[in-house]
Amino acid sequence: MSSQELDRGTDAIIKQAIIHMYNSLLRFVIFNNYRGESYKEI
């Protein structure tokens, strides 16, 4: 495996990790907002 291939693999892993983190954060924010709205109605 050349260093270029290794870099490409690392980039893919980092991108996947960032996307996963972003999705988790987005879901967390939406869930909290939804819960907040429910509390306001009650």
Phi, psi and omega in degrees: 000126180280166181294330179295316179296321180297316179299317181298318179297318179296318178302316181297318180295316180297316180299317179297319180296318180295316180298317180297315179298316181297316179297317180297317180297315181298315180298318180298315180296314181297317180298316180295319178297317181298316179296319179299317179297320181297319180295321181297321182293324181282000000 
